[in-house]
């Protein structure tokens, strides 16, 4: 077997690892092994690329791998599960930046450092020149958009400021970037002017990413993160075309397609179109005053524990409030206390609960909640009507009956977890403040609903203690 055949075989193995790993990511039970398979596929792809290149200075390669690995380990080891959305946004930005830098380095090496009187397209080729521009455009926009997404998720940047004529501004920036790139590659001879035009392309692309993400609110971050993930993959695929690297094209296309599919899933879960999400109009109705609630009953952990003692089945519904309070371990402790009493316990997972796709799965996995206790919305909704108690922890819009009962509501038609059908509902929340949609939650006024006001971690801990002391 010669080097070419070995490279082709290893490339096929790398692609297979990507596909199998991606498939295993679709289920909570197999997600960790899927992630490991995809990481192995990526490592194999790097080795194949080095093998194809042949003679290179491996000191730079090894140094870059060591530095990148150290940064990645430092970020992940220090992170809490509640910070995963910010980290995913950051990694999306890194991916876009890497693709843009690869394309820029190709331009620098082939055009700037080897000046001639020919156009860049003559040096690189028309296809390579076009995809180089696209990689820089998409990668740079992904970088700036991801930075803003992380700042919003961390709370460093609050609000969703409106940009007058935003669609026209973003369109103008993208067209300007494409025009600058096209002229740099096809329209000018000489490295100096071409390099200046490429700098303009980078700046226009960075501004386009800012205009894209800045007006979008926190409720739409799961969709935004999925979209940015897709863009980072498309930027990589474009870089692959510029480099004529088939493996990079395939890997980038897989990431881009998976991100688009996930974006569509998130939009369906919110009953909104991607265009509506990008418009950033969700939740413009403003906050709802507490006084607008007519009939709300409050309870305390002791009385709630007495109800739980007699319950044969309990469904726990986690939301972002659980993650923010870092109450996942307390929720697991309550579940274990109930199970010890012979109670059937399940966790109901809404696709967009939290700040990124699968956020609740990640948070509960950190607390080592068994996979068999986690149920997706489509499966668990039919079970609420035969459930004794539903406990909502920090969720709001994803359990609001207005989605089904109020046609004019901002969340009308959005698939929700139908906790209202449980015989008794407890809602753990700090106050009656609205969710991201800016409307009151009709569930709070139902006769069989009781509010447990307070920090989610503290309330769950008290409930577990009450059950354990009851024996």
NORWO-V240782 format. One line per field, one symbol per residue. ss: DSSP state (H for helix, E for strand, L for the rest). psi: psi as a letter, one per 30 degrees, with the letter a starting at -180 (. if undefined). burial: I if it has 24 or more other C-alpha atoms within 12 Angstrom, else O. Layout:
ss: ???
psi: ???
burial: ???
This chain:
ss: LLHHHHHHHHHHHHHHHHHHHHHHLLLLLLHHHHHHHHHHHHHHHHHHHHHHHLLLLHHHHHHHHHHHHHHHHHHHHHLLHHHHHHHHHHHHHHHHHHHHHHHHHHHHHHHHLLLLLLEHHHHHLHHHHHHHHHHHHHHHHHHHHHHHHHHHHHLLLLLLLLLLLHHHHHHHHHHHHHHHHHHHHHHLELHHHHHHHHHHHHHHHHHHHHHHHHLLLHHHHHHHHHHHHHHHHHHHHHHHHHHLLHHHHHHHHHHHHHHHHHHHHHHHHHLLLHHHHHHLLLLLLLLLLHHHLLLLLELLHHHHHHHHHLLLEEEEEELHHHHHLLLHHHHHHHHHHHHHLLLEEEEEELLLLLLLLLHHHHHHHHLLLLHHHEEEHHHHHHHHHHLLEEEEELLLHHHLLHHHHLLLLLLLLLLLLLHHHLLEEEEEELLLLLLLLLLLLHHHHLLLEEEEELLHHHHHHHHHHHHHHHL
psi: kleeeeeeeeeeeeeeeeeeeeefffkeegeeeeeeeeeeeeeeeeeeeeeeebjljfeeeeeeeeeeeeeeeeeeefklffgeeeeeeeeeeeeeeeeeeeeeeeeeefeefiklglleeeeekeeeeefeeeeeeeeeeeeeeeeeeeeeefgejllikkjkheeeeeeeeeeeeeeeeeeeefflkkeeeeeeeeeeeeeeeeeeeeeeeefklffgeeeeeeeeeeeeeeeeeeeeeefhjeeeeeeeeeeeeeeeeeeeeeeeffhlleeeeefhgkgffllkkeffkejkkklleeeeeeeeefkfkkkkjkafeeeefhgeeeeeeeeeeeefggkkklkkkkegkaglkgeeeeeeeeghkkeffkklefefeffefgkekkjkjgldefgjffeefjegkfgkfkkljiffflekkkjjkeagklaffglljfeffkfgkkkjklkeeeeeeeeeeeeeff.
burial: OOOOOOIOOIIOIIIIIIIIIIOOIOOIOOOOOIIOIIOIIIOIIIIIIOOOOOOOOOOOOOOOOOOOOOOOOOOOOOOOIIIIIIIIIIIIIIIIIIIIIIIIIIIIOIIIOOOOOOIIIIIIOOIIIIIIIIIIIIIIIIIIIIIIIIIIIOOOOOIIOOOOOIOOOIOOIIOIIIIIIIIIIIOIIIIOIIIOIIIIIIIIIIIIIIIIIIIIIIIIIIIIIIIIIIIIIIIIIIIIIIIIIIIIIIIIIIIIIIIIOIIIIIIOIIIIOIOOIIIIIIIIOOOOOOOOOOOIOIIIIOOIIOIIIOIIIIIIIIIIIIIIIIIIIIIIIIIIIIIOIOIIIIIIIIIIIIIIIIIIIIIIIIIIIOIOIIIIIOOIIOIIOOIIIIIIIIIIIIIIIIIIOOOOIIIIIIIIIIIIIIIIIIIIIIIIIIIIIIIIIIIIIIOIIIIIIIIIIIIIIIIIIIIIOOO
